[in-house]
Amino acid sequence: MSKNVGVNLTVLLGTRDCWSHKQVSLDMTMFIKKLLSEEEFHDNFNTVDFVKKTLVCFSLEDKKPLWRLWGYAYNNPGVEHAEIIVLRELSKFLGSNPMKKDSQYKVTLYATYSPCLNCCEEIWKFLQKEKVIMNLNISKFYNFYDYDNKISLKVLRKKGVEIKTMTLEDYKACFYLFVHPKEIFQPCEELDAQCERNEIDLDDLWNEEIEDDIFRRKRQNSELFTSDGDENNAFIRLQNDTKTPKKDEQKEPQAKIPVKLPPIKYMDRKEGVKRKLSFDEPN
């Protein structure tokens, strides 16, 4: 896999009221401990325009309400996807900052597009090595009707990744945490409707049966579908979970009750969102 050329950038580090400059060596597509501009956020996290690049905002935290590492990354066209760049940076940090025995790190991702099959494989390899919890919040689906991408999301979910489509509250949280903690979030056109459509599509995916021959083909060509050890094979588990139940086991389908999203609240402070305590480097 190609490697990006490093470049020295000046990044603002410190608390909200006391900033300092520090020279750090960064990937040209990776920005550590740097806030997104409002323009960048709205250009990428919107439901109106088709955006050809992927943006991933990420945070790594432990049991304490403090981010150990955070930032965002863009894909490097024709070279690496944004998810791979983020995973490499997280691995680098965890490698130089080993976890204590009683610690448990959690990675939270806000991605403009869902990961492809290759990125799902890399996510799984990362989780196997680092033993962290991961939450993945998706703004839009990448090539959603491609079987590779659909199956890989299902397997990744079965392997413990918390995957959900972003709601209005998630957009507010992402804006609050990665853009500005006090500015008012202005949703893009038709955001409510798109959130509801995405939620329906993802729910349908979780309940969709995938044909056995598709599983077999993916199992042969992808490490994500190879055995984790004897009976724990992800392919076998997922195949069993998607089998159609016998007639006497089937339940009457329940009608979905439409849920009206809450109105936008204009407030100085976002309630219910874990705030980062500072922008300082961890001791």
LINFEN-V907649 format. One line per field, one symbol per residue. ss: DSSP state (a for helix, b for strand, c for the rest). phi: phi as a letter, one per 40 degrees, with the letter a starting at -180 (. if undefined). psi: psi as a letter, one per 40 degrees, with the letter a starting at -180 (. if undefined). A space follows every 50 residues. Layout:
ss = ???
phi = ???
psi = ???
This chain:
ss = cccccbbbbbbbbbccccbbbbbbbbbccbbbcccccaaaaaaacccccc ccccbbbbbbbcccccbbbbbbbbcbcccbcaaaaaaaaaaaaaaacccc cccccbbbbbbbbcccaaaaaaaaaaaaaaccbbbbbbbbccccccaaaa aaaaaaaacccbbbbccaaaaaaaaaaaccccccccccccaaaaaaaaaa aaaaaaaccccaaaaaaaaaacaaaccccaaacaaaaaaaacccccaaac ccccccccccccccccccccccccccccbcccc
phi = .cbcccacbcbcbhcccbbbbacbcbccbbbcfbcccccccccbcbbccc bcbbbbcaabbbcccbccaaiaabcbdgbacdccccccccccccccbccc dccacbbbbbbcbcccdcccccccccccccfbcbbbbbcbccfccccdcc ccccccccchccbacccdcccccccccbbacbcccbcccfcdccdccccc cccccccccbcdccccccccbbccbccchfccdcccccccccccccdccc bcccccccbcccccbcacbccgbccccabcccc
psi = hihihiihihhhiaidehiiihhihiieehhhfhiiidddddddgiedih heihhhhiihiadifhhdiiaiiiihheciiddddddddddddddegiii deihihhhhhhdiiiadddddddddddddefiihhhhhdihhfdehdddd ddddddddeehhhiihiddddddddddechedihhhiihfdddddddddd ddddddehhhidddddddddehddeihehbeehddddddddeihiideei ihihhhhhhhiiihhhidhhiehhihdieiii.
